[in-house]
Amino acid sequence: MTLSAAESNHATSADDPRERLRAAGLRVTKPRLAVLRWLVGHPHATADQVATAVRRQLGSVSTQAVYDVLNACSNAGLLRRIEPAGHPARFETRTADNHHHLVCRNCGRTEDVDCVHGEAPCLTPSSTSGYEVDEAEVVFWGYCPDCRSSATAPEESGRHDEERS
């Protein structure tokens, strides 16, 4: 299937970080471009991971500058910030859909999980207390395959024994 010229241009401009920054009303800067480009291939990265990668690309960039970029892009809707309890905040470029996350209790590895119920909010609370609910954030917790196969995850039988006591 080939795209028409208009469709091809639209797909290219929608994916272009320069165009995304401009559309969000943000100036196009080298640090902003580097952050957005790197996060496309490294979803769920921490600010420190982003800062290290951006420094490799651009040379001297302060940690504060990277935090400022992450904050500005999150506020503009270009990035999504997720904050799994007990783990550092993570950032991703997947913002335009209703999805959730799997988080490893041990190492913090994070994976996307599509919402099986469709449109936001995909869950309905038993009481809204007068709120107009427009989103439900779900985090599934467990142990990733690497941690399960190593000695770092609690053994299944030990965990069940503790729960019974």
C-alpha atoms as an extended CHARMM CRD file, in Angstrom:
* protein
*
       165  EXT
         1         1  MET       CA              0.0000000000        0.0000000000        0.0000000000  PROA      1               0.0000000000
         2         2  THR       CA              1.4500000000        3.3670000000       -0.9920000000  PROA      2               0.0000000000
         3         3  LEU       CA              0.5690000000        6.6950000000        0.5530000000  PROA      3               0.0000000000
         4         4  SER       CA             -0.5800000000        9.6400000000       -1.4940000000  PROA      4               0.0000000000
         5         5  ALA       CA              1.7480000000       12.6460000000       -1.5140000000  PROA      5               0.0000000000
         6         6  ALA       CA             -0.4930000000       14.4670000000        0.9760000000  PROA      6               0.0000000000
         7         7  GLU       CA             -0.6450000000       11.4380000000        3.2940000000  PROA      7               0.0000000000
         8         8  SER       CA              3.1130000000       10.9340000000        3.0370000000  PROA      8               0.0000000000
         9         9  ASN       CA              3.8120000000       14.5890000000        3.8690000000  PROA      9               0.0000000000
        10        10  HSD       CA              1.3700000000       14.4610000000        6.7800000000  PROA      10              0.0000000000
        11        11  ALA       CA              2.9380000000       11.2950000000        8.2200000000  PROA      11              0.0000000000
        12        12  THR       CA              6.4080000000       12.7900000000        7.8810000000  PROA      12              0.0000000000
        13        13  SER       CA              5.4970000000       16.1400000000        9.4630000000  PROA      13              0.0000000000
        14        14  ALA       CA              3.5430000000       14.4810000000       12.2890000000  PROA      14              0.0000000000
        15        15  ASP       CA              6.5940000000       12.3760000000       13.1540000000  PROA      15              0.0000000000
        16        16  ASP       CA              9.0900000000       15.2310000000       12.7570000000  PROA      16              0.0000000000
        17        17  PRO       CA             10.1170000000       16.4920000000       16.2060000000  PROA      17              0.0000000000
        18        18  ARG       CA             10.6740000000       19.9870000000       14.8050000000  PROA      18              0.0000000000
        19        19  GLU       CA              7.0670000000       20.1490000000       13.6240000000  PROA      19              0.0000000000
        20        20  ARG       CA              5.7820000000       18.6440000000       16.8580000000  PROA      20              0.0000000000
        21        21  LEU       CA              7.6430000000       21.2590000000       18.9130000000  PROA      21              0.0000000000
        22        22  ARG       CA              6.3640000000       24.1180000000       16.7340000000  PROA      22              0.0000000000
        23        23  ALA       CA              2.7970000000       22.7930000000       16.8340000000  PROA      23              0.0000000000
        24        24  ALA       CA              3.0160000000       22.7080000000       20.6440000000  PROA      24              0.0000000000
        25        25  GLY       CA              4.2120000000       26.3170000000       20.7100000000  PROA      25              0.0000000000
        26        26  LEU       CA              7.7400000000       25.4180000000       21.8200000000  PROA      26              0.0000000000
        27        27  ARG       CA             10.9830000000       26.7040000000       20.3390000000  PROA      27              0.0000000000
        28        28  VAL       CA             13.0460000000       24.2090000000       18.4090000000  PROA      28              0.0000000000
        29        29  THR       CA             16.3410000000       23.7130000000       20.2570000000  PROA      29              0.0000000000
        30        30  LYS       CA             19.0750000000       21.0870000000       19.9720000000  PROA      30              0.0000000000
        31        31  PRO       CA             18.4060000000       19.6850000000       23.4660000000  PROA      31              0.0000000000
        32        32  ARG       CA             14.6560000000       19.3910000000       22.7930000000  PROA      32              0.0000000000
        33        33  LEU       CA             15.2660000000       17.6580000000       19.4760000000  PROA      33              0.0000000000
        34        34  ALA       CA             17.8190000000       15.2900000000       21.0230000000  PROA      34              0.0000000000
        35        35  VAL       CA             15.4640000000       14.3670000000       23.8890000000  PROA      35              0.0000000000
        36        36  LEU       CA             12.4600000000       13.7100000000       21.6290000000  PROA      36              0.0000000000
        37        37  ARG       CA             14.4830000000       11.7300000000       19.0890000000  PROA      37              0.0000000000
        38        38  TRP       CA             16.1600000000        9.5790000000       21.7260000000  PROA      38              0.0000000000
        39        39  LEU       CA             12.9350000000        8.7930000000       23.5890000000  PROA      39              0.0000000000
        40        40  VAL       CA             11.3000000000        7.4780000000       20.4120000000  PROA      40              0.0000000000
        41        41  GLY       CA             13.6840000000        4.5100000000       20.5100000000  PROA      41              0.0000000000
        42        42  HSD       CA             13.9680000000        4.3190000000       24.3080000000  PROA      42              0.0000000000
        43        43  PRO       CA             10.5050000000        4.5740000000       25.8620000000  PROA      43              0.0000000000
        44        44  HSD       CA             10.1620000000        4.5910000000       29.6460000000  PROA      44              0.0000000000
        45        45  ALA       CA             13.5960000000        6.1300000000       30.1690000000  PROA      45              0.0000000000
        46        46  THR       CA             14.4640000000        7.9940000000       33.3480000000  PROA      46              0.0000000000
        47        47  ALA       CA             15.6530000000       11.6080000000       33.2970000000  PROA      47              0.0000000000
        48        48  ASP       CA             19.1860000000       10.4480000000       34.1180000000  PROA      48              0.0000000000
        49        49  GLN       CA             19.1660000000        8.0010000000       31.2060000000  PROA      49              0.0000000000
        50        50  VAL       CA             17.9270000000       10.7540000000       28.8910000000  PROA      50              0.0000000000
        51        51  ALA       CA             20.5850000000       13.1850000000       30.1600000000  PROA      51              0.0000000000
        52        52  THR       CA             23.3880000000       10.6620000000       29.5770000000  PROA      52              0.0000000000
        53        53  ALA       CA             22.1780000000        9.9580000000       26.0300000000  PROA      53              0.0000000000
        54        54  VAL       CA             21.7390000000       13.6450000000       25.1700000000  PROA      54              0.0000000000
        55        55  ARG       CA             25.2470000000       14.4340000000       26.4480000000  PROA      55              0.0000000000
        56        56  ARG       CA             26.6410000000       11.7040000000       24.1880000000  PROA      56              0.0000000000
        57        57  GLN       CA             24.9140000000       13.3690000000       21.2330000000  PROA      57              0.0000000000
        58        58  LEU       CA             25.4450000000       17.0490000000       21.9940000000  PROA      58              0.0000000000
        59        59  GLY       CA             28.3620000000       17.2200000000       24.3910000000  PROA      59              0.0000000000
        60        60  SER       CA             27.9380000000       19.5050000000       27.3740000000  PROA      60              0.0000000000
        61        61  VAL       CA             24.2780000000       19.7290000000       28.4180000000  PROA      61              0.0000000000
        62        62  SER       CA             23.3710000000       20.2980000000       32.0500000000  PROA      62              0.0000000000
        63        63  THR       CA             21.1390000000       17.9130000000       33.9130000000  PROA      63              0.0000000000
        64        64  GLN       CA             18.8800000000       20.8720000000       34.7130000000  PROA      64              0.0000000000
        65        65  ALA       CA             18.5270000000       21.6420000000       30.9930000000  PROA      65              0.0000000000
        66        66  VAL       CA             17.3820000000       18.0660000000       30.3520000000  PROA      66              0.0000000000
        67        67  TYR       CA             14.8970000000       18.2480000000       33.2460000000  PROA      67              0.0000000000
        68        68  ASP       CA             13.6040000000       21.5360000000       31.8200000000  PROA      68              0.0000000000
        69        69  VAL       CA             13.1380000000       19.9510000000       28.3820000000  PROA      69              0.0000000000
        70        70  LEU       CA             11.3490000000       16.9310000000       29.8660000000  PROA      70              0.0000000000
        71        71  ASN       CA              9.0730000000       19.1920000000       31.8970000000  PROA      71              0.0000000000
        72        72  ALA       CA              8.2690000000       21.5470000000       28.9970000000  PROA      72              0.0000000000
        73        73  CYS       CA              7.5880000000       18.6720000000       26.5950000000  PROA      73              0.0000000000
        74        74  SER       CA              5.4340000000       16.8490000000       29.1780000000  PROA      74              0.0000000000
        75        75  ASN       CA              3.4150000000       19.9950000000       29.8820000000  PROA      75              0.0000000000
        76        76  ALA       CA              2.9370000000       20.5130000000       26.1350000000  PROA      76              0.0000000000
        77        77  GLY       CA              1.6690000000       16.9380000000       25.6790000000  PROA      77              0.0000000000
        78        78  LEU       CA              4.6550000000       15.7920000000       23.6190000000  PROA      78              0.0000000000
        79        79  LEU       CA              5.8150000000       13.4050000000       26.3430000000  PROA      79              0.0000000000
        80        80  ARG       CA              4.0330000000       11.3810000000       28.9640000000  PROA      80              0.0000000000
        81        81  ARG       CA              5.5480000000       11.1940000000       32.4250000000  PROA      81              0.0000000000
        82        82  ILE       CA              4.7800000000        8.0860000000       34.4210000000  PROA      82              0.0000000000
        83        83  GLU       CA              5.7170000000        7.7400000000       38.0820000000  PROA      83              0.0000000000
        84        84  PRO       CA              5.6210000000        4.1430000000       39.2920000000  PROA      84              0.0000000000
        85        85  ALA       CA              5.6820000000        4.0670000000       43.1090000000  PROA      85              0.0000000000
        86        86  GLY       CA              9.1790000000        3.4960000000       44.4660000000  PROA      86              0.0000000000
        87        87  HSD       CA             10.8420000000        4.0650000000       41.0940000000  PROA      87              0.0000000000
        88        88  PRO       CA             12.1040000000        7.1880000000       39.3220000000  PROA      88              0.0000000000
        89        89  ALA       CA              9.8030000000        8.9780000000       36.8960000000  PROA      89              0.0000000000
        90        90  ARG       CA              9.9510000000        7.6700000000       33.3450000000  PROA      90              0.0000000000
        91        91  PHE       CA              9.1630000000        9.3780000000       30.0590000000  PROA      91              0.0000000000
        92        92  GLU       CA              7.7020000000        8.2010000000       26.7660000000  PROA      92              0.0000000000
        93        93  THR       CA              6.5660000000        9.7100000000       23.4820000000  PROA      93              0.0000000000
        94        94  ARG       CA              3.4330000000        7.5390000000       23.2490000000  PROA      94              0.0000000000
        95        95  THR       CA              0.8440000000       10.1090000000       24.3120000000  PROA      95              0.0000000000
        96        96  ALA       CA             -2.0380000000        9.9480000000       21.8470000000  PROA      96              0.0000000000
        97        97  ASP       CA             -3.7220000000        6.7710000000       23.0360000000  PROA      97              0.0000000000
        98        98  ASN       CA             -5.2160000000        5.1360000000       26.0790000000  PROA      98              0.0000000000
        99        99  HSD       CA             -2.6050000000        2.6690000000       27.3270000000  PROA      99              0.0000000000
       100       100  HSD       CA             -1.2840000000        1.4150000000       30.6440000000  PROA      100             0.0000000000
       101       101  HSD       CA              1.9680000000       -0.0360000000       31.9820000000  PROA      101             0.0000000000
       102       102  LEU       CA              3.5210000000       -3.1850000000       33.4070000000  PROA      102             0.0000000000
       103       103  VAL       CA              6.2650000000       -2.4100000000       35.9540000000  PROA      103             0.0000000000
       104       104  CYS       CA              8.7580000000       -4.8510000000       37.4460000000  PROA      104             0.0000000000
       105       105  ARG       CA              8.8180000000       -4.5640000000       41.2370000000  PROA      105             0.0000000000
       106       106  ASN       CA             12.4940000000       -5.4400000000       41.2810000000  PROA      106             0.0000000000
       107       107  CYS       CA             14.2950000000       -3.6270000000       38.4450000000  PROA      107             0.0000000000
       108       108  GLY       CA             11.6500000000       -1.1010000000       37.3570000000  PROA      108             0.0000000000
       109       109  ARG       CA             11.5170000000       -2.3230000000       33.7560000000  PROA      109             0.0000000000
       110       110  THR       CA              8.3700000000       -0.8410000000       32.2300000000  PROA      110             0.0000000000
       111       111  GLU       CA              6.3200000000       -2.0660000000       29.2740000000  PROA      111             0.0000000000
       112       112  ASP       CA              3.2490000000       -0.6690000000       27.5340000000  PROA      112             0.0000000000
       113       113  VAL       CA             -0.0780000000       -2.4920000000       27.7940000000  PROA      113             0.0000000000
       114       114  ASP       CA             -2.8740000000       -1.5140000000       25.4440000000  PROA      114             0.0000000000
       115       115  CYS       CA             -6.1990000000       -0.8070000000       27.0830000000  PROA      115             0.0000000000
       116       116  VAL       CA             -8.6240000000       -3.5540000000       26.1540000000  PROA      116             0.0000000000
       117       117  HSD       CA            -11.6700000000       -1.3930000000       26.8570000000  PROA      117             0.0000000000
       118       118  GLY       CA            -10.9850000000        1.3030000000       24.2800000000  PROA      118             0.0000000000
       119       119  GLU       CA            -11.6290000000        4.9740000000       24.9520000000  PROA      119             0.0000000000
       120       120  ALA       CA            -10.5760000000        6.7950000000       28.0970000000  PROA      120             0.0000000000
       121       121  PRO       CA            -11.5340000000        6.2880000000       30.8000000000  PROA      121             0.0000000000
       122       122  CYS       CA            -11.4250000000        2.5380000000       30.4030000000  PROA      122             0.0000000000
       123       123  LEU       CA            -12.4820000000        1.9860000000       34.0170000000  PROA      123             0.0000000000
       124       124  THR       CA            -15.4140000000        3.4960000000       35.8620000000  PROA      124             0.0000000000
       125       125  PRO       CA            -15.0040000000        4.2550000000       39.5760000000  PROA      125             0.0000000000
       126       126  SER       CA            -17.7500000000        3.1290000000       41.9500000000  PROA      126             0.0000000000
       127       127  SER       CA            -18.2090000000        6.7720000000       42.9700000000  PROA      127             0.0000000000
       128       128  THR       CA            -17.0620000000        9.9340000000       41.1830000000  PROA      128             0.0000000000
       129       129  SER       CA            -17.7710000000       12.3360000000       44.0870000000  PROA      129             0.0000000000
       130       130  GLY       CA            -18.9040000000       14.8560000000       41.5030000000  PROA      130             0.0000000000
       131       131  TYR       CA            -15.7540000000       14.6270000000       39.3760000000  PROA      131             0.0000000000
       132       132  GLU       CA            -15.9230000000       14.3890000000       35.6060000000  PROA      132             0.0000000000
       133       133  VAL       CA            -13.5810000000       11.4430000000       35.0550000000  PROA      133             0.0000000000
       134       134  ASP       CA            -11.6710000000       11.5910000000       31.7680000000  PROA      134             0.0000000000
       135       135  GLU       CA             -8.7840000000        9.1890000000       32.3630000000  PROA      135             0.0000000000
       136       136  ALA       CA             -7.8710000000        6.0860000000       34.3470000000  PROA      136             0.0000000000
       137       137  GLU       CA             -4.2100000000        5.2890000000       34.9510000000  PROA      137             0.0000000000
       138       138  VAL       CA             -3.5200000000        1.6250000000       35.5380000000  PROA      138             0.0000000000
       139       139  VAL       CA             -0.1710000000        0.1600000000       36.5570000000  PROA      139             0.0000000000
       140       140  PHE       CA              0.2210000000       -3.6110000000       36.6370000000  PROA      140             0.0000000000
       141       141  TRP       CA              2.9600000000       -4.7570000000       39.0350000000  PROA      141             0.0000000000
       142       142  GLY       CA              4.9420000000       -7.9770000000       38.9320000000  PROA      142             0.0000000000
       143       143  TYR       CA              8.3410000000       -9.3630000000       38.0190000000  PROA      143             0.0000000000
       144       144  CYS       CA              9.8120000000       -9.1620000000       34.5210000000  PROA      144             0.0000000000
       145       145  PRO       CA             11.1240000000      -12.3320000000       32.8550000000  PROA      145             0.0000000000
       146       146  ASP       CA             14.7570000000      -11.4590000000       33.6690000000  PROA      146             0.0000000000
       147       147  CYS       CA             14.0700000000      -10.9300000000       37.3740000000  PROA      147             0.0000000000
       148       148  ARG       CA             11.8670000000      -14.0230000000       37.5460000000  PROA      148             0.0000000000
       149       149  SER       CA             14.6590000000      -16.1750000000       36.1550000000  PROA      149             0.0000000000
       150       150  SER       CA             17.2550000000      -14.7340000000       38.5310000000  PROA      150             0.0000000000
       151       151  ALA       CA             17.5130000000      -15.1010000000       42.2780000000  PROA      151             0.0000000000
       152       152  THR       CA             16.3680000000      -11.4790000000       42.7930000000  PROA      152             0.0000000000
       153       153  ALA       CA             12.6280000000      -12.1720000000       42.6040000000  PROA      153             0.0000000000
       154       154  PRO       CA             10.9160000000      -13.7220000000       45.6330000000  PROA      154             0.0000000000
       155       155  GLU       CA             10.1400000000      -17.3650000000       45.1000000000  PROA      155             0.0000000000
       156       156  GLU       CA              6.5120000000      -18.0630000000       44.3340000000  PROA      156             0.0000000000
       157       157  SER       CA              6.0550000000      -20.5550000000       47.1840000000  PROA      157             0.0000000000
       158       158  GLY       CA              7.6970000000      -18.2870000000       49.7650000000  PROA      158             0.0000000000
       159       159  ARG       CA              5.4690000000      -15.3820000000       48.8310000000  PROA      159             0.0000000000
       160       160  HSD       CA              2.3100000000      -17.4680000000       49.1920000000  PROA      160             0.0000000000
       161       161  ASP       CA              3.4400000000      -18.7920000000       52.5730000000  PROA      161             0.0000000000
       162       162  GLU       CA              4.0170000000      -15.2550000000       53.8310000000  PROA      162             0.0000000000
       163       163  GLU       CA              0.5640000000      -14.1690000000       52.6150000000  PROA      163             0.0000000000
       164       164  ARG       CA             -1.0840000000      -16.9620000000       54.6180000000  PROA      164             0.0000000000
       165       165  SER       CA              0.5830000000      -15.9830000000       57.9160000000  PROA      165             0.0000000000
